Amino acid sequence: MTHSSPYQANGPSGVLLVDKAQEMTSHDVVAIARRSLNTKKIGHCGTLDPMATGLLMLVIGSATKIQDLLMSEDKQYVGKLTLGVSTSTQDRQGEAIATREVPAFERSAIEKAFNQFTGPFEQIPPMVSAIKKDGVPLYKLARKGIEIVREPRPVHVTSHTITAIELPDVVFTVDCSKGFYVRTYAHDIGEVLGCGAHLSDLRRTRSGKFTLDRAVTIDDLKSLPREELYQKIISLAEISLMRGA
C-alpha cells in the first residue's frame, strides 16, 4: 500500500498533529509551523488556551478546506480542577474572586456533582473566550473590564471518569462535543459542590479519530529537518480513510 505524499508541487498538504506546550497560544504554534515548513497556508483546529497542553491539529495547504469538518468532531480532555477558589477566567490564570472552605467531601458527593453534567446540557461561555460579539472576541472585551450577557450554548458530555481525588484537587477525563468549555465545566461543578472551583490543569488527548500518538512536540517542530516534518504530515487520502469518508 502506498501512502500519497503529503508534499505536493505547491507545498505540503495534510494535517500535522502537534503536542502544544504550556504558555503558548495556538497562534504561536501556527507561526512556528509556517517557518519550519516554509508555507503560509496553515490553520489550526480548535484553540487551546495558553495554560493547556496537548493535541493541536494544524491543517496545511489544501487541508484548510476541511478545517470546519475536523473542528466539528468530539474531543477528549484530561483536566484537574481545584476546589475552594473561583477565578475571573475560571482557570488558574485568572484572579481569585472568591475563596471558600472545602469540606471533606466523600467521593460519592463529587461523583454526584459530575453526574449533573452528563449527556446534553447548556453552558454559558466564559467572558474569556474566542466567541465574537459584533466581530470582537470576548476575551478582548474582558481585558477592558467589559462583561456582556452570553447566551447559553448546547453542549454534550459523552462520558467522564474521575481518576484521582486529593482534595482540593480532582483529576478527571471528559469526552465532550465541540464548543465545550472545560473551565466552565470545572467552575460549574464547583458551584454545585458549594465551594467553588477553577480549572488548574488541562491537556487535550483526542480530537475525532486523532490522538497524541502521532503528534510532534514543539521542539520537534522547531528543530527537525523540513523533509522529516513533511513525513509526519497525515495526507488527505489517509484522513479520508480514517474518517470512513
SEBA-601485 format. One record per residue (C-alpha): x, y, z; residue in one letter. Coordinates in Angstrom, 3 decimals, padded with zeros to 6 digits. Example, Ala and Ser with C-alpha at 12.3 -4.5 7.8 and 13.67 -1.06 7.14 Angstrom:
# residues 2
+----------+----------+----------+------+
:        X :        Y :        Z : rest :
+----------+----------+----------+------+
:  012.300 : -004.500 :  007.800 :    A :
:  013.670 : -001.060 :  007.140 :    S :
+----------+----------+----------+------+
# end
This chain:
# residues 245
+----------+----------+----------+------+
:        X :        Y :        Z : rest :
+----------+----------+----------+------+
:  000.000 :  000.000 :  000.000 :    M :
:  001.458 :  003.363 : -000.951 :    T :
:  000.620 :  006.479 :  001.028 :    H :
:  000.083 :  009.536 : -001.120 :    S :
:  002.845 :  012.004 : -000.311 :    S :
:  001.780 :  014.983 :  001.809 :    P :
:  004.236 :  017.072 : -000.208 :    Y :
:  002.918 :  018.479 : -003.460 :    Q :
:  004.446 :  020.761 : -006.071 :    A :
:  002.778 :  023.777 : -004.477 :    N :
:  003.917 :  022.867 : -000.962 :    G :
:  002.880 :  020.417 :  001.775 :    P :
: -000.743 :  019.434 :  002.301 :    S :
: -002.485 :  017.486 :  005.061 :    G :
: -002.776 :  017.524 :  008.852 :    V :
:  000.120 :  017.845 :  011.275 :    L :
: -000.597 :  016.870 :  014.881 :    L :
:  001.278 :  018.928 :  017.463 :    V :
:  001.571 :  018.404 :  021.217 :    D :
:  001.260 :  022.038 :  022.338 :    K :
:  003.411 :  023.166 :  025.239 :    A :
:  002.215 :  025.401 :  028.076 :    Q :
:  002.271 :  029.193 :  027.962 :    E :
:  001.984 :  029.442 :  024.192 :    M :
: -001.037 :  030.384 :  022.155 :    T :
: -002.390 :  028.256 :  019.314 :    S :
: -001.368 :  031.135 :  017.033 :    H :
:  002.255 :  030.838 :  018.275 :    D :
:  002.281 :  027.186 :  017.136 :    V :
:  000.973 :  028.155 :  013.681 :    V :
:  003.720 :  030.804 :  013.380 :    A :
:  006.442 :  028.245 :  014.231 :    I :
:  004.979 :  025.735 :  011.748 :    A :
:  004.865 :  028.346 :  008.970 :    R :
:  008.582 :  028.973 :  009.407 :    R :
:  009.549 :  025.308 :  009.812 :    S :
:  007.508 :  024.059 :  006.857 :    L :
:  008.132 :  027.165 :  004.759 :    N :
:  004.476 :  027.540 :  003.855 :    T :
:  001.938 :  030.256 :  004.628 :    K :
: -001.261 :  028.251 :  004.204 :    K :
: -001.696 :  026.839 :  007.717 :    I :
: -004.606 :  026.999 :  010.139 :    G :
: -005.432 :  025.225 :  013.393 :    H :
: -008.457 :  023.259 :  014.538 :    C :
: -009.780 :  024.267 :  017.939 :    G :
: -007.958 :  026.858 :  020.030 :    T :
: -006.134 :  025.670 :  023.142 :    L :
: -005.668 :  028.209 :  025.949 :    D :
: -002.056 :  029.138 :  026.800 :    P :
: -002.221 :  027.097 :  030.049 :    M :
: -003.419 :  023.977 :  028.200 :    A :
: -001.189 :  021.360 :  026.590 :    T :
: -001.855 :  018.550 :  024.170 :    G :
: -003.337 :  017.921 :  020.776 :    L :
: -003.440 :  020.833 :  018.361 :    L :
: -004.292 :  019.913 :  014.778 :    M :
: -002.693 :  022.020 :  012.070 :    L :
: -004.333 :  021.995 :  008.652 :    V :
: -001.834 :  022.661 :  005.875 :    I :
: -002.316 :  023.556 :  002.212 :    G :
: -005.468 :  022.075 :  000.681 :    S :
: -006.383 :  020.525 :  004.061 :    A :
: -007.527 :  024.012 :  005.151 :    T :
: -010.708 :  023.199 :  003.185 :    K :
: -011.663 :  020.533 :  005.749 :    I :
: -010.844 :  022.684 :  008.784 :    Q :
: -014.503 :  023.154 :  009.792 :    D :
: -015.191 :  019.448 :  009.332 :    L :
: -012.289 :  018.472 :  011.607 :    L :
: -013.196 :  021.126 :  014.195 :    M :
: -016.753 :  019.793 :  014.468 :    S :
: -015.651 :  016.439 :  015.919 :    E :
: -015.781 :  015.453 :  019.581 :    D :
: -012.794 :  015.871 :  021.895 :    K :
: -011.247 :  014.254 :  024.955 :    Q :
: -009.504 :  016.158 :  027.733 :    Y :
: -007.666 :  015.240 :  030.902 :    V :
: -008.107 :  018.009 :  033.436 :    G :
: -007.607 :  018.936 :  037.056 :    K :
: -009.970 :  021.164 :  038.992 :    L :
: -009.052 :  022.793 :  042.274 :    T :
: -011.894 :  023.283 :  044.729 :    L :
: -012.267 :  026.271 :  047.058 :    G :
: -011.165 :  029.079 :  044.745 :    V :
: -013.198 :  030.655 :  041.921 :    S :
: -011.291 :  032.824 :  039.439 :    T :
: -012.111 :  035.587 :  036.945 :    S :
: -011.247 :  033.321 :  033.997 :    T :
: -012.465 :  030.028 :  035.533 :    Q :
: -008.870 :  028.742 :  035.317 :    D :
: -005.615 :  029.232 :  037.209 :    R :
: -004.547 :  032.136 :  035.024 :    Q :
: -007.280 :  034.385 :  036.379 :    G :
: -007.551 :  036.382 :  039.585 :    E :
: -009.152 :  034.755 :  042.611 :    A :
: -012.612 :  036.268 :  043.032 :    I :
: -013.941 :  034.020 :  045.823 :    A :
: -012.299 :  031.694 :  048.320 :    T :
: -014.391 :  029.185 :  050.262 :    R :
: -013.657 :  026.328 :  052.612 :    E :
: -013.511 :  022.875 :  051.035 :    V :
: -015.442 :  020.282 :  053.062 :    P :
: -014.010 :  016.770 :  053.414 :    A :
: -016.125 :  015.520 :  050.504 :    F :
: -016.815 :  011.824 :  050.076 :    E :
: -016.103 :  010.529 :  046.583 :    R :
: -019.845 :  009.965 :  046.094 :    S :
: -020.599 :  013.696 :  046.554 :    A :
: -018.032 :  014.645 :  043.912 :    I :
: -019.325 :  011.966 :  041.541 :    E :
: -022.878 :  013.244 :  042.030 :    K :
: -021.774 :  016.759 :  041.034 :    A :
: -020.014 :  015.454 :  037.891 :    F :
: -023.081 :  013.391 :  037.009 :    N :
: -025.166 :  016.557 :  036.752 :    Q :
: -023.116 :  017.448 :  033.675 :    F :
: -023.582 :  014.316 :  031.575 :    T :
: -025.424 :  013.963 :  028.284 :    G :
: -026.854 :  017.111 :  026.668 :    P :
: -026.972 :  020.354 :  028.698 :    F :
: -026.209 :  024.049 :  028.265 :    E :
: -023.125 :  026.041 :  029.199 :    Q :
: -022.748 :  029.799 :  029.476 :    I :
: -019.429 :  030.505 :  027.724 :    P :
: -016.837 :  032.324 :  029.854 :    P :
: -016.092 :  036.001 :  029.149 :    M :
: -012.517 :  034.980 :  028.403 :    V :
: -013.296 :  033.106 :  025.198 :    S :
: -012.811 :  033.476 :  021.449 :    A :
: -016.556 :  033.877 :  020.776 :    I :
: -017.182 :  037.172 :  018.997 :    K :
: -019.606 :  039.966 :  019.842 :    K :
: -020.030 :  042.364 :  016.907 :    D :
: -016.800 :  040.991 :  015.431 :    G :
: -014.739 :  041.475 :  018.630 :    V :
: -013.554 :  038.383 :  020.587 :    P :
: -014.987 :  038.352 :  024.114 :    L :
: -011.529 :  037.999 :  025.680 :    Y :
: -010.602 :  041.434 :  024.266 :    K :
: -013.689 :  042.966 :  025.890 :    L :
: -012.894 :  041.118 :  029.146 :    A :
: -009.404 :  042.682 :  029.195 :    R :
: -011.089 :  046.099 :  029.160 :    K :
: -013.289 :  045.074 :  032.086 :    G :
: -016.399 :  044.844 :  029.895 :    I :
: -018.791 :  041.993 :  030.649 :    E :
: -021.672 :  041.161 :  028.323 :    I :
: -024.555 :  038.714 :  028.651 :    V :
: -023.665 :  035.425 :  026.950 :    R :
: -026.306 :  033.108 :  025.562 :    E :
: -026.216 :  029.527 :  026.913 :    P :
: -024.945 :  027.077 :  024.305 :    R :
: -025.898 :  023.420 :  023.898 :    P :
: -023.040 :  021.004 :  024.633 :    V :
: -022.777 :  017.270 :  025.228 :    H :
: -020.676 :  015.112 :  027.551 :    V :
: -020.498 :  011.516 :  026.308 :    T :
: -018.581 :  010.202 :  029.302 :    S :
: -016.351 :  011.223 :  032.176 :    H :
: -014.066 :  009.467 :  034.649 :    T :
: -012.771 :  010.791 :  037.954 :    I :
: -009.231 :  009.409 :  038.075 :    T :
: -007.920 :  010.901 :  041.342 :    A :
: -009.221 :  012.869 :  044.308 :    I :
: -006.658 :  014.587 :  046.525 :    E :
: -008.608 :  017.466 :  047.990 :    L :
: -008.740 :  020.233 :  047.000 :    P :
: -007.735 :  018.704 :  043.620 :    D :
: -009.839 :  016.405 :  041.452 :    V :
: -008.331 :  014.847 :  038.290 :    V :
: -010.770 :  013.776 :  035.568 :    F :
: -011.118 :  012.730 :  031.933 :    T :
: -014.024 :  014.047 :  029.865 :    V :
: -015.263 :  013.170 :  026.353 :    D :
: -017.276 :  016.077 :  025.001 :    C :
: -018.734 :  017.838 :  021.979 :    S :
: -017.140 :  020.720 :  020.084 :    K :
: -017.631 :  024.121 :  021.682 :    G :
: -017.324 :  022.638 :  025.186 :    F :
: -015.516 :  024.756 :  027.783 :    Y :
: -013.679 :  022.557 :  030.259 :    V :
: -013.008 :  025.519 :  032.553 :    R :
: -016.727 :  026.319 :  032.683 :    T :
: -017.320 :  022.620 :  033.472 :    Y :
: -014.846 :  022.874 :  036.389 :    A :
: -016.401 :  026.149 :  037.577 :    H :
: -019.956 :  024.773 :  037.399 :    D :
: -019.038 :  021.576 :  039.273 :    I :
: -017.503 :  023.776 :  041.989 :    G :
: -020.751 :  025.758 :  042.251 :    E :
: -022.815 :  022.560 :  042.552 :    V :
: -020.495 :  021.441 :  045.379 :    L :
: -020.966 :  024.843 :  047.032 :    G :
: -017.277 :  025.708 :  047.465 :    C :
: -016.353 :  026.946 :  044.005 :    G :
: -013.587 :  025.627 :  041.760 :    A :
: -011.311 :  026.560 :  038.892 :    H :
: -009.516 :  024.541 :  036.223 :    L :
: -005.870 :  024.196 :  037.260 :    S :
: -004.573 :  021.875 :  034.531 :    D :
: -005.756 :  020.819 :  031.071 :    L :
: -004.493 :  018.508 :  028.349 :    R :
: -006.329 :  017.644 :  025.118 :    R :
: -005.707 :  013.982 :  024.353 :    T :
: -008.022 :  013.343 :  021.396 :    R :
: -009.912 :  015.149 :  018.642 :    S :
: -012.171 :  012.976 :  016.481 :    G :
: -010.023 :  009.970 :  015.465 :    K :
: -006.735 :  011.791 :  016.116 :    F :
: -004.712 :  011.194 :  019.284 :    T :
: -001.329 :  012.276 :  020.628 :    L :
:  000.314 :  009.051 :  019.337 :    D :
:  001.429 :  010.727 :  016.118 :    R :
:  001.950 :  014.238 :  017.452 :    A :
:  005.237 :  016.115 :  017.195 :    V :
:  006.499 :  018.207 :  020.102 :    T :
:  007.192 :  021.938 :  019.809 :    I :
:  010.930 :  021.129 :  019.957 :    D :
:  010.459 :  018.730 :  017.003 :    D :
:  008.585 :  021.417 :  015.117 :    L :
:  011.427 :  023.874 :  015.662 :    K :
:  014.375 :  021.567 :  015.092 :    S :
:  013.557 :  018.596 :  012.826 :    L :
:  014.726 :  018.827 :  009.211 :    P :
:  011.919 :  020.068 :  006.968 :    R :
:  011.777 :  016.807 :  004.970 :    E :
:  011.303 :  014.868 :  008.199 :    E :
:  008.433 :  017.125 :  009.234 :    L :
:  006.827 :  016.611 :  005.818 :    Y :
:  006.835 :  012.856 :  006.540 :    Q :
:  004.865 :  013.479 :  009.757 :    K :
:  002.012 :  015.157 :  007.882 :    I :
: -001.081 :  012.955 :  007.552 :    I :
: -002.273 :  013.070 :  003.937 :    S :
: -005.830 :  013.917 :  002.913 :    L :
: -006.196 :  010.403 :  001.473 :    A :
: -005.353 :  008.832 :  004.831 :    E :
: -007.645 :  011.254 :  006.685 :    I :
: -010.478 :  010.270 :  004.377 :    S :
: -009.862 :  006.558 :  005.183 :    L :
: -009.624 :  007.291 :  008.937 :    M :
: -012.901 :  009.162 :  008.952 :    R :
: -014.573 :  006.467 :  006.870 :    G :
: -015.493 :  009.086 :  004.282 :    A :
+----------+----------+----------+------+
# end
